[in-house]
């Protein structure tokens, strides 16, 4: 003979189910904040590398590496920024108005 447990008991479908929405909203908001911080950090790192490549304190080879790294980091940052927003949400911003 089976012993009934909480899962096997009949649950009345009329009872409201409480879902802790504030936890999910807090998690969602936190993830977006972290993502924004990451993107801003990537752009800051790219600009910092470009500025280091422009200044004359470094030798020629190090300046070229800094410029290349800064440009590559900015391109990767733009690709990440482009992938965040769907094409349908950005396209109306660049269409000509009649």
C-alpha positions in Angstrom: 0.0 0.0 0.0 1.3 3.4 -1.0 1.7 6.1 1.5 0.3 9.4 0.1 2.7 12.3 0.0 2.2 15.9 -0.9 2.8 15.4 -4.6 0.3 12.6 -5.0 -2.5 14.4 -3.2 -5.2 16.0 -5.4 -4.6 19.7 -5.7 -7.6 21.9 -6.2 -7.2 23.9 -9.4 -9.1 26.8 -7.8 -6.4 27.7 -5.4 -4.2 30.6 -6.5 -0.6 29.8 -7.0 1.8 32.4 -5.5 4.9 33.0 -7.4 7.6 35.2 -6.0 7.8 37.6 -8.8 10.0 40.1 -7.0 12.9 37.5 -6.9 12.8 37.0 -10.6 12.4 40.7 -11.3 15.4 41.4 -9.0 17.5 38.8 -10.8 16.5 40.1 -14.2 17.4 43.7 -13.2 20.7 42.6 -11.7 21.7 40.7 -14.8 20.9 43.7 -17.0 23.0 45.9 -14.7 25.9 43.5 -14.9 25.6 43.3 -18.7 25.6 47.1 -19.0 28.6 47.3 -16.7 30.4 44.8 -18.9 29.7 46.6 -22.1 30.7 50.0 -20.6 33.9 48.3 -19.3 34.7 46.9 -22.7 34.3 50.2 -24.4 36.4 51.9 -21.7 39.2 49.4 -22.1 39.1 49.9 -25.9 39.3 53.7 -25.5 42.1 53.3 -23.0 44.1 51.2 -25.3 43.6 53.6 -28.2 44.7 56.5 -26.0 47.8 54.6 -24.9 48.6 53.9 -28.6 48.3 57.6 -29.5 50.5 58.9 -26.7 54.2 59.2 -27.4 55.4 57.5 -24.2 55.5 54.0 -25.8 57.9 52.8 -28.5 56.7 52.3 -32.0 55.9 48.6 -31.8 54.1 48.9 -28.5 52.1 51.8 -29.9 51.0 49.8 -32.9 50.0 46.9 -30.7 48.0 49.2 -28.4 46.2 50.8 -31.4 45.4 47.4 -32.9 44.2 46.0 -29.6 42.1 49.1 -28.9 40.5 49.0 -32.3 39.8 45.2 -32.0 38.3 45.7 -28.5 36.0 48.5 -29.8 34.9 46.3 -32.8 34.1 43.4 -30.4 32.2 45.8 -28.1 30.2 47.1 -31.1 29.4 43.5 -32.1 28.2 42.7 -28.6 26.1 45.9 -28.6 24.7 45.0 -32.0 23.8 41.5 -30.7 22.0 42.9 -27.7 19.3 44.6 -29.7 17.2 42.8 -32.3 17.4 44.1 -35.8 13.6 44.9 -35.8 14.0 47.3 -32.9 16.9 49.2 -34.4 15.8 49.3 -38.1 13.2 52.0 -37.6 15.8 54.4 -36.2 17.8 54.4 -39.5 14.9 54.4 -42.0 14.3 57.6 -44.0 11.0 59.3 -43.2 8.9 60.4 -46.1 
